[in-house]
Amino acid sequence: MTLQRLIFALSFVIATGSAHAGEKTFVYCSEGSPSTFNPQLATDGPTFNASSRMIYNRLVEFKQGGTEIIPSLAESWTASADGLEFTFKLRKDVSFHTTESFTPKRKFNADDVLWSFQRMKDPAHPYHKVNGGSYEYFSSMEMDKIIKEIVKVDGSTVKFVLTRPEAPFLANLGMDFASITSAEYGTYLLTAGTPEKFDNEPVGTGPFVFKRYVKDTMIRYEANPSYFMGKAKLDKVVFAITKDPSVRFQKLKTGECHLIAEPSPTDLKAMIDNPKIKVLQQDGLNVGYVAMNTQKKPFDNVLVRRAVHHALNRGSYIEAIYLGNAKVAINPIPPSMWSWNNQTKDYAYDPKEAKELLKKAGYPQGFETELWTLPVSRPYIPNGKKLGELIQADLAKIGIKINLVTYDWPTYLAKARKGEHQMIQLGWTGDNGDPDNFLNVLLGCAAIDAGSNVARWCDKDFAQLIDRAKTVTNIKKRTGFYKQAQVIFKKEAPWVTVAHSTVFRAMSSSVEGYKLSPFGTESFFEVDLH
């Protein structure tokens, strides 16, 4: 046994603990470390999978494998005729987790809903600034402005009062950032003088209880015996954090993992041909892109941004990076999403035109800049380093010298939120099936300060259109606004839209009950091993 394999074997034993006879321990080879264990503070898949999907619940959820909204912590809800009030009746049988350091003394109630949302909304909330106090989703979606107040009607009823109608509001409450946390636990930690533990030693109501995290190595969970939906079929779940996709595949073949995140396109045929491995696939509700920081020269010049778009041979990337399992992206939303504009005129690969545009912009000899390359495998960009090298070669042809830079995943995201980059690879998988989740969260003006608009682009005409689209419920009218917004986006070119990828998951043939989510997140409550 090699030293590397020995180290993994030892870490695996530590991760899984001493298994009792008959216990089912499920090992998921994840692609990266979570940036926190509180999804209110994050926007990335590794964090959502490790926190909101395992540990927490929301008032409403999306049905497994789909986009239908179903009850969760709220057993029912009503909306006023004018769309300004949503009233939720809460379950009364829900318990928060008991951990080594905390034992709850009461059931989940309305106080926890108020606590969770007021932390993000109210600067005076005792936890508002804890662990950085950056609520990227909440802010970029302008939920602080949309939610006028949250009223505790009684212990099991809460009412959200809005400042204006918000068409995607209910779907937004099913998103990861809207996870419900424990007010009692928060108060307990405040009294103890350790509020920072709230986001790193999590307590939720979800199907699994957090047990241990070893940074960049593993996360261990145990089934919640008191889960209100019933105990999970799995007794334990281990996230084996494995950044290299080829290593993830090796672990799947040797039985060290039951399911792997983001399989490499180069390994898919071997996986499909292996009778001990199952491969699932579906069109991804995603987009991979290269954003240009429009607040920094030379990318404040639209001619430069258009030149970069013309210089990149995106069609060749589909084969080289995705092995054909993707489509060139034209718009910032995927073609499977309603309101996708099929009339958008794309930028052709045209280095000659790119050089002409650079000359008009005042850069006849080109310039030097940085491109940050994605450090983890994501469905929308499975190999950031290789994509960076292809972009580097294409831009060199028009005189733009690219220096490739990367960081570990949490650092990459943190620095991007602050706008420290010049060019950056990123992408997005939809969270709720609504175009607002792409166009507003990633490109809205409020999303600049929130950190999710990494192009740091604010166009008043674009902003007005997406704002109008949110305040009407008529799908035809909303579609018209979003289609116009896509035209403006393409003209102003704050991103190079790279690809919409097919999503794959590979797993042991012993895995049962797993379904691909259109949102790219993982749910193991329904999973079993045979």
Secondary structure, DSSP 8 states (H G I E B T S, - for coil): --HHHHHHHHHHHHHH-S--TT--EEEEEESS--S-S-GGG---HHHHHHTTTTT---SEEE-TTS--EEESSEEEEEE-TTS-EEEEEE-SS------SS---SS---HHHHHHHHHHHH-TTSTTTTGGG---HHHHHTTHHHHEEEEEEEETTEEEEEESS--TTHHHHTTSGGG----HHHHHHHHHHT-GGGGGTS---SSSEEEEEEETTTEEEEEE-TT-TT---S-SEEEEEE---HHHHHHHHHTTS-SEESS--GGGHHHHHH-TTEEEEEEE-SEEEEEEE-TTSTTTTSHHHHHHHHHH--HHHHHHHHHTT-EEE--SSS-TTSTT--TT-------HHHHHHHHHHTT-TT-EEEEEE--SS-BTTBS-HHHHHHHHHHHHHTTTEEEEEE---HHHHHHHHHTT--SEEEEEEE-SSS-THHHHHHHHSTHHHHHT--TT----HHHHHHHHHHHS---HHHHHHHHHHHHHHHHHH-SEEEEEEEEEEEEEETTEES----TTS----TT-EE-
